[in-house]
Amino acid sequence: MAFHLKPRKTLRVAVAGTIPGEHENTAQKFSFVLICARLSQTEIDDVLASKTESVKEFLQKVVQGWEGVLGEDGAPLVFDSISFDGVLNEPGIRTLCFNAYMLEIGAKPKV
């Protein structure tokens, strides 16, 4: 199969994990999808070489929306900078989102 070189502007990134519950053995599973800008390899190299940009700042630049994020009332949470900041302040989520992005953006070997 041929490789078609064409611009791909966005990327869907699946994020999944668990968050500890209030009581022992009550971890909550979660999953959601981030809609992100798809960076070029040069842009990724620049981000990885940067010593000034934080993971949070990187995610705030590339994430454009989401699916599957719910508010306290169980209703879908509208994506905006304030709600995204709230999600990123949950311990471990920044790293989980960043790693999911880096895994999803690149080419993968055929299995």
N, C-alpha and C positions, 0 to 999 in steps of 0.2 A: 504494500500500500504506500502510495506517495505521501510525502509531507507537503502540506499546503501552507506556505508562508502567508499568513494574513493577520492583521491586527486583531487582537482579542482585548477589548477594553475593560471588561468586568470578569469577575471570578466569584463563584459561589464556594464558600468555605464552611464545611460542616464542623461544628465544635460540639464535643460531648464530654461528659465527665460526671463527677459526683461532688456534692457539697456536704460537709459534715452536718448532721442534724443536731438538735438540742440535746438529745439523749444518746447514750451508747448504742451503737449499731443501728442508727436511724439516718444514715447517709441518704441523700436525695439524688437520684440520677437526673441528669438534664441533657438536653441537646437543643441546638438552634443553628441557624445558618446565617453567616455574615455575607453581605453583598459588598464586594471590595473592588477597588481599582486594581487592575492587573499591571504590575510593574514590569519593566524590561529587566534583563539580567544585569545590565549596567546600573540601573537604579537600585536593584537589590544589593549589588556589590557596594555601592555608595552607602547604603543604609548600614550594612554590616561593618563597614570600615569606620563609620561615624562614631566618634566618642562623645558627641554632644546630644544626640537625639535619643530620648528614652523610648522604651517599648510603647508606653502609653501615647507619646507624641506620634510615633510611627502609625499606630493603629488609628488614631484620630485623623490622620491624613488619608489612609487607604480605605477605611470602612465607610461605606456610603449608605448602608441600610441593613436590615436584618429581617429574619422570619423566625417565628417560634419563641420570641421573648415575651413573657407575660408579666403584668404588674401584680401587685399584692392582691388585687381583686380577682385575678385569674383572667382578665381581659388582655388581649394583645396590647403590648406597649408600643406606642408610636416612637419611631427612631428619631432622636434629636440629640444634640450635644450633651444636654443635661442627663437624659436617661442613659446614654452610652457611657458617660462618666460614672454613673451609678453602677453600671455593670462592671466596668473596669476597676472599680474600687473593691469588688469582692475578691478576697485573697486568692491568688493563683489563676484568676481568669485571664489576666493580661498575658501571662506566659502561655497558657493553653491556647488562646486566640492567635498569638504570634506564631507558635509552633505549627498550629493547624494551617495557617496561611502559608508558611514556608514549605510545608509538605505538599500542599495543594497546588501551588503556583508552578512548580517545576514539572518537566517531562518525567514520565515514569517508565520503567521497563515493561515490556509486554509480558504478561504472565501466561 
